[in-house]
Amino acid sequence: MVYPMLLVDDESVDLEWLKRRVAGCGKRFEVVATANSGFAALRILRERPVDVMISDIRMPIMSGLELAERARELRPELRIVFASGHNDFDYAKRAIRVSASDYLLKPIDDRELGDTLDRLIAALDEAGSGRAGLGGAAHGTAGPGHARLGDVGAANAAATDAGASGRFAHFVPAYRLAATEPAIAALADDGRSAPRDGSDPGMPGRKLIRAIRTYVADRLEEKVTLGQVADHFGFSPNYLGQLYKDETGEHFSDYLIRVRIERACRLLLEPTLKVYEIADRIGYRNILYFNRQFKQRTGMTPGEYRRLHNV
């Protein structure tokens, strides 16, 4: 049986390299899709079956770790392998939290990639439908530049300090860290997911809000809607609307009206522009509706605003 695979990396060169390496390994995987962002990856996961996802960890706006959490919600049985050019102990810890199957360090060695694919095939074959965990199939010794996660499900996340010291000791040489026992034991914390409030560096948080605002600012002349923005960034409208409200304290609809009126105020200071031209430039096709919203926000009509500023 050939298993469908999704590759995710914001660097097109790395993405193409990995695609060729997977194809050249001769393993029973088919790269059915590639994505250059977490948002694009989520759209693919919603639309087509995928058994394995190999994703870069450090990507803008939505990190690979955030992608993994959302991917788990869509496909709990998905096997996830992280690739990173950083020997970051904290990333390894958080990879455990999302039950990653493997953690490969860039540049990825062909042999290590092949070994990882072999273990994934063995686990998928054993699971039959690919819905079971990797279980005992994911064992082995870490090679240079390769950090094995092994069986890192919820049971490991709840391990005792003593158990963690032995179970995760292989992370220390792989990451070249002079870690003490408490540091190793920290890998087996309570397993709770990191908060989605922007405080965790792997979460989208403020970066996502800035990206949304840039997207809106570039399209004010169009009929921008929450549904359109949510679709662009790979979220449901309800989720993105709540996320925006939680992050900013402002409803998305109120934000959209505010930035349009703020731009209208700037454009009204240009005496050569007609009011209907300004309305059209900020996405209002109905001049009466624009006038009404402008007055609701500023307490005056566009004409009164111009007279106030001697335009």
Phi and psi in degrees as GROMACS dihedral restraints (atoms count N, CA, C in turn):
[ dihedral_restraints ]
;  ai    aj    ak    al  type     phi  dphi    fc
    3     4     5     6     1   -97.0    20    10
    4     5     6     7     1   131.8    20    10
    6     7     8     9     1  -102.9    20    10
    7     8     9    10     1   132.3    20    10
    9    10    11    12     1   -74.1    20    10
   10    11    12    13     1   139.4    20    10
   12    13    14    15     1  -129.4    20    10
   13    14    15    16     1   144.4    20    10
   15    16    17    18     1  -116.0    20    10
   16    17    18    19     1   132.3    20    10
   18    19    20    21     1  -111.4    20    10
   19    20    21    22     1   135.8    20    10
   21    22    23    24     1  -132.4    20    10
   22    23    24    25     1   123.5    20    10
   24    25    26    27     1  -162.9    20    10
   25    26    27    28     1   136.6    20    10
   27    28    29    30     1   -79.1    20    10
   28    29    30    31     1   -10.6    20    10
   30    31    32    33     1   -96.3    20    10
   31    32    33    34     1   114.1    20    10
   33    34    35    36     1   -63.0    20    10
   34    35    36    37     1   -33.8    20    10
   36    37    38    39     1   -66.3    20    10
   37    38    39    40     1   -46.1    20    10
   39    40    41    42     1   -63.2    20    10
   40    41    42    43     1   -37.6    20    10
   42    43    44    45     1   -64.7    20    10
   43    44    45    46     1   -46.1    20    10
   45    46    47    48     1   -67.2    20    10
   46    47    48    49     1   -38.6    20    10
   48    49    50    51     1   -61.0    20    10
   49    50    51    52     1   -46.9    20    10
   51    52    53    54     1   -65.9    20    10
   52    53    54    55     1   -38.7    20    10
   54    55    56    57     1   -59.7    20    10
   55    56    57    58     1   -43.1    20    10
   57    58    59    60     1   -69.6    20    10
   58    59    60    61     1   -37.6    20    10
   60    61    62    63     1   -65.2    20    10
   61    62    63    64     1   -42.9    20    10
   63    64    65    66     1   -63.5    20    10
   64    65    66    67     1   -44.6    20    10
   66    67    68    69     1   -64.1    20    10
   67    68    69    70     1   -35.7    20    10
   69    70    71    72     1   -79.6    20    10
   70    71    72    73     1   -11.6    20    10
   72    73    74    75     1   -71.8    20    10
   73    74    75    76     1   -22.2    20    10
   75    76    77    78     1    73.1    20    10
   76    77    78    79     1    20.9    20    10
   78    79    80    81     1   -88.8    20    10
   79    80    81    82     1   170.7    20    10
   81    82    83    84     1   -85.4    20    10
   82    83    84    85     1    58.6    20    10
   84    85    86    87     1  -130.2    20    10
   85    86    87    88     1   144.5    20    10
   87    88    89    90     1  -123.6    20    10
   88    89    90    91     1   123.2    20    10
   90    91    92    93     1   -76.5    20    10
   91    92    93    94     1   101.2    20    10
   93    94    95    96     1   -86.4    20    10
   94    95    96    97     1   -16.6    20    10
   96    97    98    99     1  -164.5    20    10
   97    98    99   100     1   155.0    20    10
   99   100   101   102     1  -128.6    20    10
  100   101   102   103     1   156.2    20    10
  102   103   104   105     1  -143.9    20    10
  103   104   105   106     1   143.8    20    10
  105   106   107   108     1  -103.1    20    10
  106   107   108   109     1    10.8    20    10
  108   109   110   111     1  -157.8    20    10
  109   110   111   112     1   161.0    20    10
  111   112   113   114     1   -63.7    20    10
  112   113   114   115     1   -34.5    20    10
  114   115   116   117     1   -65.3    20    10
  115   116   117   118     1   -44.2    20    10
  117   118   119   120     1   -64.3    20    10
  118   119   120   121     1   -38.1    20    10
  120   121   122   123     1   -62.8    20    10
  121   122   123   124     1   -42.0    20    10
  123   124   125   126     1   -64.0    20    10
  124   125   126   127     1   -37.8    20    10
  126   127   128   129     1   -62.7    20    10
  127   128   129   130     1   -41.2    20    10
  129   130   131   132     1   -64.8    20    10
  130   131   132   133     1   -42.8    20    10
  132   133   134   135     1   -64.0    20    10
  133   134   135   136     1   -29.1    20    10
  135   136   137   138     1   -73.7    20    10
  136   137   138   139     1   -26.9    20    10
  138   139   140   141     1  -100.1    20    10
  139   140   141   142     1   -22.7    20    10
  141   142   143   144     1  -146.7    20    10
  142   143   144   145     1   154.5    20    10
  144   145   146   147     1   -71.6    20    10
  145   146   147   148     1   134.8    20    10
  147   148   149   150     1  -139.6    20    10
  148   149   150   151     1   132.5    20    10
  150   151   152   153     1   -95.7    20    10
  151   152   153   154     1   -32.7    20    10
  153   154   155   156     1  -134.6    20    10
  154   155   156   157     1   138.1    20    10
  156   157   158   159     1  -125.3    20    10
  157   158   159   160     1   124.8    20    10
  159   160   161   162     1  -106.2    20    10
  160   161   162   163     1   121.0    20    10
  162   163   164   165     1  -132.4    20    10
  163   164   165   166     1   140.3    20    10
  165   166   167   168     1   -64.3    20    10
  166   167   168   169     1   150.0    20    10
  168   169   170   171     1   -87.1    20    10
  169   170   171   172     1   -47.8    20    10
  171   172   173   174     1   -89.5    20    10
  172   173   174   175     1    98.8    20    10
  174   175   176   177     1  -129.5    20    10
  175   176   177   178     1   150.3    20    10
  177   178   179   180     1   -68.1    20    10
  178   179   180   181     1   148.9    20    10
  180   181   182   183     1    69.1    20    10
  181   182   183   184     1   -66.4    20    10
  183   184   185   186     1  -114.0    20    10
  184   185   186   187     1   113.1    20    10
  186   187   188   189     1   -73.0    20    10
  187   188   189   190     1   168.4    20    10
  189   190   191   192     1   -62.3    20    10
  190   191   192   193     1   -31.5    20    10
  192   193   194   195     1   -68.8    20    10
  193   194   195   196     1   -42.1    20    10
  195   196   197   198     1   -65.7    20    10
  196   197   198   199     1   -40.6    20    10
  198   199   200   201     1   -58.1    20    10
  199   200   201   202     1   -44.3    20    10
  201   202   203   204     1   -60.7    20    10
  202   203   204   205     1   -41.8    20    10
  204   205   206   207     1   -62.0    20    10
  205   206   207   208     1   -43.9    20    10
  207   208   209   210     1   -72.3    20    10
  208   209   210   211     1   -34.9    20    10
  210   211   212   213     1   -64.0    20    10
  211   212   213   214     1   -37.6    20    10
  213   214   215   216     1   -61.3    20    10
  214   215   216   217     1   -36.2    20    10
  216   217   218   219     1   -65.1    20    10
  217   218   219   220     1   -35.8    20    10
  219   220   221   222     1   -79.9    20    10
  220   221   222   223     1   -42.3    20    10
  222   223   224   225     1  -137.9    20    10
  223   224   225   226     1    87.5    20    10
  225   226   227   228     1   -58.7    20    10
  226   227   228   229     1   -26.1    20    10
  228   229   230   231     1   -87.0    20    10
  229   230   231   232     1    -2.3    20    10
  231   232   233   234     1   -62.1    20    10
  232   233   234   235     1   133.0    20    10
  234   235   236   237     1   -87.9    20    10
  235   236   237   238     1   129.6    20    10
  237   238   239   240     1  -120.9    20    10
  238   239   240   241     1   128.9    20    10
  240   241   242   243     1  -120.1    20    10
  241   242   243   244     1   128.6    20    10
  243   244   245   246     1   -96.2    20    10
  244   245   246   247     1   145.9    20    10
  246   247   248   249     1  -126.2    20    10
  247   248   249   250     1   135.1    20    10
  249   250   251   252     1  -151.9    20    10
  250   251   252   253     1   146.7    20    10
  252   253   254   255     1   -92.6    20    10
  253   254   255   256     1    11.6    20    10
  255   256   257   258     1  -121.2    20    10
  256   257   258   259     1   128.6    20    10
  258   259   260   261     1   -82.0    20    10
  259   260   261   262     1    69.8    20    10
  261   262   263   264     1  -104.5    20    10
  262   263   264   265     1   113.8    20    10
  264   265   266   267     1   -63.5    20    10
  265   266   267   268     1   -36.0    20    10
  267   268   269   270     1   -66.3    20    10
  268   269   270   271     1   -37.0    20    10
  270   271   272   273     1   -62.9    20    10
  271   272   273   274     1   -40.7    20    10
  273   274   275   276     1   -62.8    20    10
  274   275   276   277     1   -41.0    20    10
  276   277   278   279     1   -61.3    20    10
  277   278   279   280     1   -44.8    20    10
  279   280   281   282     1   -73.7    20    10
  280   281   282   283     1   -27.2    20    10
  282   283   284   285     1   -63.5    20    10
  283   284   285   286     1   -36.1    20    10
  285   286   287   288     1   -62.2    20    10
  286   287   288   289     1   -39.3    20    10
  288   289   290   291     1   -60.8    20    10
  289   290   291   292     1   -33.2    20    10
  291   292   293   294     1   -96.7    20    10
  292   293   294   295     1    15.2    20    10
  294   295   296   297     1    56.1    20    10
  295   296   297   298     1    48.3    20    10
  297   298   299   300     1   -67.7    20    10
  298   299   300   301     1   149.9    20    10
  300   301   302   303     1   -85.1    20    10
  301   302   303   304     1   -27.7    20    10
  303   304   305   306     1  -161.0    20    10
  304   305   306   307     1   164.0    20    10
  306   307   308   309     1  -140.4    20    10
  307   308   309   310     1   108.3    20    10
  309   310   311   312     1  -103.8    20    10
  310   311   312   313     1   136.4    20    10
  312   313   314   315     1   -95.3    20    10
  313   314   315   316     1   131.8    20    10
  315   316   317   318     1   -79.1    20    10
  316   317   318   319     1   148.3    20    10
  318   319   320   321     1   -69.6    20    10
  319   320   321   322     1   134.2    20    10
  321   322   323   324     1   -75.6    20    10
  322   323   324   325     1   126.1    20    10
  324   325   326   327     1   -75.2    20    10
  325   326   327   328     1   136.9    20    10
  327   328   329   330     1   -57.0    20    10
  328   329   330   331     1   -40.0    20    10
  330   331   332   333     1   -66.4    20    10
  331   332   333   334     1   -43.0    20    10
  333   334   335   336     1   -65.0    20    10
  334   335   336   337     1   -39.9    20    10
  336   337   338   339     1   -62.7    20    10
  337   338   339   340     1   -44.8    20    10
  339   340   341   342     1   -61.5    20    10
  340   341   342   343     1   -41.2    20    10
  342   343   344   345     1   -63.1    20    10
  343   344   345   346     1   -41.4    20    10
  345   346   347   348     1   -62.8    20    10
  346   347   348   349     1   -43.9    20    10
  348   349   350   351     1   -64.4    20    10
  349   350   351   352     1   -37.9    20    10
  351   352   353   354     1   -61.7    20    10
  352   353   354   355     1   -43.6    20    10
  354   355   356   357     1   -65.7    20    10
  355   356   357   358     1   -38.3    20    10
  357   358   359   360     1   -64.9    20    10
  358   359   360   361     1   -43.1    20    10
  360   361   362   363     1   -61.1    20    10
  361   362   363   364     1   -44.5    20    10
  363   364   365   366     1   -60.4    20    10
  364   365   366   367     1   -41.9    20    10
  366   367   368   369     1   -68.1    20    10
  367   368   369   370     1   -42.4    20    10
  369   370   371   372     1   -66.9    20    10
  370   371   372   373     1   -40.6    20    10
  372   373   374   375     1   -61.4    20    10
  373   374   375   376     1   -44.5    20    10
  375   376   377   378     1   -65.6    20    10
  376   377   378   379     1   -36.8    20    10
  378   379   380   381     1   -75.4    20    10
  379   380   381   382     1   -15.7    20    10
  381   382   383   384     1    79.2    20    10
  382   383   384   385     1   -82.4    20    10
  384   385   386   387     1   -85.5    20    10
  385   386   387   388     1    -5.3    20    10
  387   388   389   390     1    80.3    20    10
  388   389   390   391     1    15.7    20    10
  390   391   392   393     1   -99.1    20    10
  391   392   393   394     1    -8.8    20    10
  393   394   395   396     1   -91.6    20    10
  394   395   396   397     1   166.5    20    10
  396   397   398   399     1   -75.7    20    10
  397   398   399   400     1   170.0    20    10
  399   400   401   402     1   -66.5    20    10
  400   401   402   403     1   -29.0    20    10
  402   403   404   405     1    52.6    20    10
  403   404   405   406     1  -138.9    20    10
  405   406   407   408     1   -75.1    20    10
  406   407   408   409     1    -2.9    20    10
  408   409   410   411     1   -73.6    20    10
  409   410   411   412     1   -22.8    20    10
  411   412   413   414     1   -96.8    20    10
  412   413   414   415     1    80.4    20    10
  414   415   416   417     1  -128.5    20    10
  415   416   417   418     1   169.5    20    10
  417   418   419   420     1   142.0    20    10
  418   419   420   421     1   170.4    20    10
  420   421   422   423     1  -101.7    20    10
  421   422   423   424     1   138.4    20    10
  423   424   425   426     1   -69.6    20    10
  424   425   426   427     1   132.3    20    10
  426   427   428   429     1   -92.1    20    10
  427   428   429   430     1   178.8    20    10
  429   430   431   432     1   -63.3    20    10
  430   431   432   433     1   130.8    20    10
  432   433   434   435     1    75.2    20    10
  433   434   435   436     1    15.5    20    10
  435   436   437   438     1  -138.2    20    10
  436   437   438   439     1   119.3    20    10
  438   439   440   441     1  -108.4    20    10
  439   440   441   442     1   109.7    20    10
  441   442   443   444     1   -75.7    20    10
  442   443   444   445     1   133.5    20    10
  444   445   446   447     1   -94.9    20    10
  445   446   447   448     1   -26.7    20    10
  447   448   449   450     1    65.7    20    10
  448   449   450   451     1  -149.1    20    10
  450   451   452   453     1   -85.2    20    10
  451   452   453   454     1   101.1    20    10
  453   454   455   456     1  -119.9    20    10
  454   455   456   457     1    48.4    20    10
  456   457   458   459     1   -80.3    20    10
  457   458   459   460     1  -165.9    20    10
  459   460   461   462     1   -64.0    20    10
  460   461   462   463     1   -28.1    20    10
  462   463   464   465     1   -62.5    20    10
  463   464   465   466     1   -42.1    20    10
  465   466   467   468     1   -68.2    20    10
  466   467   468   469     1   -35.2    20    10
  468   469   470   471     1   -63.0    20    10
  469   470   471   472     1   -23.5    20    10
  471   472   473   474     1  -104.4    20    10
  472   473   474   475     1    15.0    20    10
  474   475   476   477     1   -66.0    20    10
  475   476   477   478     1   157.5    20    10
  477   478   479   480     1   -76.6    20    10
  478   479   480   481     1   165.0    20    10
  480   481   482   483     1   -57.5    20    10
  481   482   483   484     1   -42.9    20    10
  483   484   485   486     1   -64.0    20    10
  484   485   486   487     1   -43.4    20    10
  486   487   488   489     1   -65.3    20    10
  487   488   489   490     1   -37.4    20    10
  489   490   491   492     1   -67.0    20    10
  490   491   492   493     1   -33.7    20    10
  492   493   494   495     1   -58.6    20    10
  493   494   495   496     1   -39.9    20    10
  495   496   497   498     1   -85.2    20    10
  496   497   498   499     1   -39.6    20    10
  498   499   500   501     1   -67.1    20    10
  499   500   501   502     1   -36.6    20    10
  501   502   503   504     1  -109.4    20    10
  502   503   504   505     1    13.8    20    10
  504   505   506   507     1   -60.9    20    10
  505   506   507   508     1   -25.5    20    10
  507   508   509   510     1   -67.8    20    10
  508   509   510   511     1   -13.1    20    10
  510   511   512   513     1   -69.1    20    10
  511   512   513   514     1   -27.9    20    10
  513   514   515   516     1   -66.0    20    10
  514   515   516   517     1   -53.8    20    10
  516   517   518   519     1   -65.3    20    10
  517   518   519   520     1   -34.1    20    10
  519   520   521   522     1   -63.8    20    10
  520   521   522   523     1   -32.5    20    10
  522   523   524   525     1  -104.0    20    10
  523   524   525   526     1     5.3    20    10
  525   526   527   528     1    52.3    20    10
  526   527   528   529     1    46.1    20    10
  528   529   530   531     1  -109.7    20    10
  529   530   531   532     1   136.6    20    10
  531   532   533   534     1   -87.6    20    10
  532   533   534   535     1    68.7    20    10
  534   535   536   537     1   -86.3    20    10
  535   536   537   538     1   141.4    20    10
  537   538   539   540     1   -88.8    20    10
  538   539   540   541     1   171.5    20    10
  540   541   542   543     1   -57.7    20    10
  541   542   543   544     1   -41.0    20    10
  543   544   545   546     1   -60.5    20    10
  544   545   546   547     1   -34.6    20    10
  546   547   548   549     1   -66.7    20    10
  547   548   549   550     1   -40.3    20    10
  549   550   551   552     1   -66.4    20    10
  550   551   552   553     1   -41.5    20    10
  552   553   554   555     1   -63.0    20    10
  553   554   555   556     1   -27.1    20    10
  555   556   557   558     1   -63.3    20    10
  556   557   558   559     1   -21.5    20    10
  558   559   560   561     1   -64.8    20    10
  559   560   561   562     1   -21.9    20    10
  561   562   563   564     1  -107.8    20    10
  562   563   564   565     1    49.5    20    10
  564   565   566   567     1   -75.7    20    10
  565   566   567   568     1  -162.0    20    10
  567   568   569   570     1   -74.5    20    10
  568   569   570   571     1    -2.0    20    10
  570   571   572   573     1    77.2    20    10
  571   572   573   574     1     8.4    20    10
  573   574   575   576     1   -70.5    20    10
  574   575   576   577     1   145.5    20    10
  576   577   578   579     1   -70.5    20    10
  577   578   579   580     1   148.8    20    10
  579   580   581   582     1   -66.3    20    10
  580   581   582   583     1   148.1    20    10
  582   583   584   585     1   -65.9    20    10
  583   584   585   586     1   151.3    20    10
  585   586   587   588     1  -101.1    20    10
  586   587   588   589     1    43.2    20    10
  588   589   590   591     1  -107.9    20    10
  589   590   591   592     1    10.7    20    10
  591   592   593   594     1    88.6    20    10
  592   593   594   595     1    -7.6    20    10
  594   595   596   597     1   -77.2    20    10
  595   596   597   598     1   -24.0    20    10
  597   598   599   600     1   -88.6    20    10
  598   599   600   601     1   130.2    20    10
  600   601   602   603     1   -62.7    20    10
  601   602   603   604     1   -17.7    20    10
  603   604   605   606     1   -90.9    20    10
  604   605   606   607     1    -6.3    20    10
  606   607   608   609     1   -92.2    20    10
  607   608   609   610     1   156.0    20    10
  609   610   611   612     1   -68.8    20    10
  610   611   612   613     1   -47.2    20    10
  612   613   614   615     1    42.5    20    10
  613   614   615   616     1  -124.4    20    10
  615   616   617   618     1   -66.4    20    10
  616   617   618   619     1   -31.0    20    10
  618   619   620   621     1   -61.2    20    10
  619   620   621   622     1   -41.0    20    10
  621   622   623   624     1   -65.8    20    10
  622   623   624   625     1   -41.4    20    10
  624   625   626   627     1   -61.3    20    10
  625   626   627   628     1   -43.3    20    10
  627   628   629   630     1   -62.9    20    10
  628   629   630   631     1   -39.6    20    10
  630   631   632   633     1   -65.7    20    10
  631   632   633   634     1   -39.3    20    10
  633   634   635   636     1   -63.0    20    10
  634   635   636   637     1   -44.6    20    10
  636   637   638   639     1   -65.9    20    10
  637   638   639   640     1   -36.7    20    10
  639   640   641   642     1   -65.9    20    10
  640   641   642   643     1   -42.9    20    10
  642   643   644   645     1   -59.0    20    10
  643   644   645   646     1   -45.3    20    10
  645   646   647   648     1   -65.9    20    10
  646   647   648   649     1   -45.4    20    10
  648   649   650   651     1   -59.9    20    10
  649   650   651   652     1   -34.1    20    10
  651   652   653   654     1   -76.7    20    10
  652   653   654   655     1    -9.2    20    10
  654   655   656   657     1  -130.0    20    10
  655   656   657   658     1    24.1    20    10
  657   658   659   660     1   -63.2    20    10
  658   659   660   661     1   -24.6    20    10
  660   661   662   663     1   -72.3    20    10
  661   662   663   664     1   -17.6    20    10
  663   664   665   666     1   -92.9    20    10
  664   665   666   667     1   173.3    20    10
  666   667   668   669     1   -87.1    20    10
  667   668   669   670     1    82.8    20    10
  669   670   671   672     1   -78.9    20    10
  670   671   672   673     1   132.4    20    10
  672   673   674   675     1  -127.9    20    10
  673   674   675   676     1   160.5    20    10
  675   676   677   678     1   -60.0    20    10
  676   677   678   679     1   -39.7    20    10
  678   679   680   681     1   -60.9    20    10
  679   680   681   682     1   -41.5    20    10
  681   682   683   684     1   -64.8    20    10
  682   683   684   685     1   -44.6    20    10
  684   685   686   687     1   -65.9    20    10
  685   686   687   688     1   -43.6    20    10
  687   688   689   690     1   -61.3    20    10
  688   689   690   691     1   -41.6    20    10
  690   691   692   693     1   -64.6    20    10
  691   692   693   694     1   -38.9    20    10
  693   694   695   696     1   -62.8    20    10
  694   695   696   697     1   -39.2    20    10
  696   697   698   699     1   -96.0    20    10
  697   698   699   700     1     2.7    20    10
  699   700   701   702     1    82.2    20    10
  700   701   702   703     1    28.1    20    10
  702   703   704   705     1  -120.4    20    10
  703   704   705   706     1   166.7    20    10
  705   706   707   708     1   -80.2    20    10
  706   707   708   709     1   150.9    20    10
  708   709   710   711     1   -57.5    20    10
  709   710   711   712     1   -41.2    20    10
  711   712   713   714     1   -62.4    20    10
  712   713   714   715     1   -43.9    20    10
  714   715   716   717     1   -66.0    20    10
  715   716   717   718     1   -47.0    20    10
  717   718   719   720     1   -65.7    20    10
  718   719   720   721     1   -38.5    20    10
  720   721   722   723     1   -60.9    20    10
  721   722   723   724     1   -42.3    20    10
  723   724   725   726     1   -70.2    20    10
  724   725   726   727     1   -39.5    20    10
  726   727   728   729     1   -61.5    20    10
  727   728   729   730     1   -43.2    20    10
  729   730   731   732     1   -64.4    20    10
  730   731   732   733     1   -42.0    20    10
  732   733   734   735     1   -64.2    20    10
  733   734   735   736     1   -42.5    20    10
  735   736   737   738     1   -64.3    20    10
  736   737   738   739     1   -37.9    20    10
  738   739   740   741     1   -77.7    20    10
  739   740   741   742     1   -35.0    20    10
  741   742   743   744     1  -113.3    20    10
  742   743   744   745     1   -18.1    20    10
  744   745   746   747     1    78.4    20    10
  745   746   747   748     1     8.2    20    10
  747   748   749   750     1  -129.3    20    10
  748   749   750   751     1   136.2    20    10
  750   751   752   753     1   -66.4    20    10
  751   752   753   754     1   146.6    20    10
  753   754   755   756     1   -59.2    20    10
  754   755   756   757     1   -41.0    20    10
  756   757   758   759     1   -61.7    20    10
  757   758   759   760     1   -39.7    20    10
  759   760   761   762     1   -67.1    20    10
  760   761   762   763     1   -39.1    20    10
  762   763   764   765     1   -61.4    20    10
  763   764   765   766     1   -44.6    20    10
  765   766   767   768     1   -61.8    20    10
  766   767   768   769     1   -44.1    20    10
  768   769   770   771     1   -63.5    20    10
  769   770   771   772     1   -43.9    20    10
  771   772   773   774     1   -60.5    20    10
  772   773   774   775     1   -46.7    20    10
  774   775   776   777     1   -69.5    20    10
  775   776   777   778     1   -30.8    20    10
  777   778   779   780     1   -67.5    20    10
  778   779   780   781     1   -44.0    20    10
  780   781   782   783     1   -69.2    20    10
  781   782   783   784     1   -37.0    20    10
  783   784   785   786     1   -62.1    20    10
  784   785   786   787     1   -40.9    20    10
  786   787   788   789     1   -69.3    20    10
  787   788   789   790     1   -36.9    20    10
  789   790   791   792     1   -59.9    20    10
  790   791   792   793     1   -41.4    20    10
  792   793   794   795     1   -60.6    20    10
  793   794   795   796     1   -40.7    20    10
  795   796   797   798     1   -67.2    20    10
  796   797   798   799     1   -41.8    20    10
  798   799   800   801     1   -69.4    20    10
  799   800   801   802     1   -29.5    20    10
  801   802   803   804     1   -66.3    20    10
  802   803   804   805     1   -18.2    20    10
  804   805   806   807     1   -80.1    20    10
  805   806   807   808     1    -5.0    20    10
  807   808   809   810     1   -92.6    20    10
  808   809   810   811     1   106.6    20    10
  810   811   812   813     1   -65.9    20    10
  811   812   813   814     1   -19.1    20    10
  813   814   815   816     1   -80.9    20    10
  814   815   816   817     1   -13.1    20    10
  816   817   818   819     1   -91.0    20    10
  817   818   819   820     1   133.7    20    10
  819   820   821   822     1   -78.2    20    10
  820   821   822   823     1   156.4    20    10
  822   823   824   825     1   -62.5    20    10
  823   824   825   826     1   -40.2    20    10
  825   826   827   828     1   -67.2    20    10
  826   827   828   829     1   -30.7    20    10
  828   829   830   831     1   -68.1    20    10
  829   830   831   832     1   -39.0    20    10
  831   832   833   834     1   -65.4    20    10
  832   833   834   835     1   -44.2    20    10
  834   835   836   837     1   -58.5    20    10
  835   836   837   838     1   -42.3    20    10
  837   838   839   840     1   -66.0    20    10
  838   839   840   841     1   -35.4    20    10
  840   841   842   843     1   -69.6    20    10
  841   842   843   844     1   -19.3    20    10
  843   844   845   846     1  -113.0    20    10
  844   845   846   847     1    18.4    20    10
  846   847   848   849     1    93.0    20    10
  847   848   849   850     1     7.7    20    10
  849   850   851   852     1   -98.8    20    10
  850   851   852   853     1   120.0    20    10
  852   853   854   855     1   -95.1    20    10
  853   854   855   856     1   -14.9    20    10
  855   856   857   858     1  -109.6    20    10
  856   857   858   859     1   111.2    20    10
  858   859   860   861     1   -64.7    20    10
  859   860   861   862     1   -33.5    20    10
  861   862   863   864     1   -67.4    20    10
  862   863   864   865     1   -39.8    20    10
  864   865   866   867     1   -66.2    20    10
  865   866   867   868     1   -39.2    20    10
  867   868   869   870     1   -62.7    20    10
  868   869   870   871     1   -47.3    20    10
  870   871   872   873     1   -58.2    20    10
  871   872   873   874     1   -41.2    20    10
  873   874   875   876     1   -65.8    20    10
  874   875   876   877     1   -45.6    20    10
  876   877   878   879     1   -68.3    20    10
  877   878   879   880     1   -35.8    20    10
  879   880   881   882     1   -62.3    20    10
  880   881   882   883     1   -43.9    20    10
  882   883   884   885     1   -68.6    20    10
  883   884   885   886     1   -36.6    20    10
  885   886   887   888     1   -62.0    20    10
  886   887   888   889     1   -34.4    20    10
  888   889   890   891     1   -85.6    20    10
  889   890   891   892     1   -35.7    20    10
  891   892   893   894     1  -109.3    20    10
  892   893   894   895     1   -16.8    20    10
  894   895   896   897     1    83.8    20    10
  895   896   897   898     1     8.4    20    10
  897   898   899   900     1  -150.1    20    10
  898   899   900   901     1   163.8    20    10
  900   901   902   903     1   -81.0    20    10
  901   902   903   904     1   165.5    20    10
  903   904   905   906     1   -57.2    20    10
  904   905   906   907     1   -39.1    20    10
  906   907   908   909     1   -64.8    20    10
  907   908   909   910     1   -42.2    20    10
  909   910   911   912     1   -64.6    20    10
  910   911   912   913     1   -36.4    20    10
  912   913   914   915     1   -63.2    20    10
  913   914   915   916     1   -40.9    20    10
  915   916   917   918     1   -66.7    20    10
  916   917   918   919     1   -42.3    20    10
  918   919   920   921     1   -64.3    20    10
  919   920   921   922     1   -36.0    20    10
  921   922   923   924     1   -61.5    20    10
  922   923   924   925     1   -33.9    20    10
  924   925   926   927     1  -101.5    20    10
  925   926   927   928     1    15.0    20    10
  927   928   929   930     1    57.4    20    10
  928   929   930   931     1    41.5    20    10
